């Protein structure tokens, strides 16, 4: 199921929490790989880089794991967590497996 959902997600989509708050737009999709094989993709690790612009070019970036996606419809991705939960998950830290 996750693979089907991820095939619908693309850069520029709006990412919304379950309570209707916008986290920003998908800037990039990082596909995880199985630790024992650099070539086999791992849905558990796949992560969306979500960026919300701010004043003077300062914005926020979150790294949302694909397991947090509830639905994809039109040009938006809705998560299965509300804003309070999303903010408490530590998603502002870039996962160590994503190259710099």
BELQUI-V721889 format. One record per pair of residues at least 6 apart in sequence whose ideal C-beta (glycine too) atoms are under 6 Angstrom apart, sorted by the first residue. I is the first residue (numbers start at 1). J is the second residue. If there is no record, write none. Layout:
# BELQUI-V721889
I,J  I,J
This chain:
# BELQUI-V721889
2,43  2,66  3,43  5,69  5,72  6,66  8,72  9,72  9,77  11,26  12,25  13,26  13,75  13,77  14,25  14,76  15,23  15,50  15,77  16,22  16,76  16,78  17,79  17,82  17,83  17,86  18,79  18,81  18,82  19,82  19,83  21,83  23,50  23,62  24,50  24,51  24,52  26,48  26,50  27,49  27,51  28,49  29,48  30,47  30,98  31,41  31,46  32,42  32,45  32,46  33,41  33,42  34,40  34,42  46,66  47,63  47,65  48,64  49,63  50,62  50,64  51,59  51,61  52,59  52,60  53,59  62,91  62,92  63,91  63,94  63,95  64,91  68,79  68,80  68,81  69,77  70,78  70,79  70,80  71,78
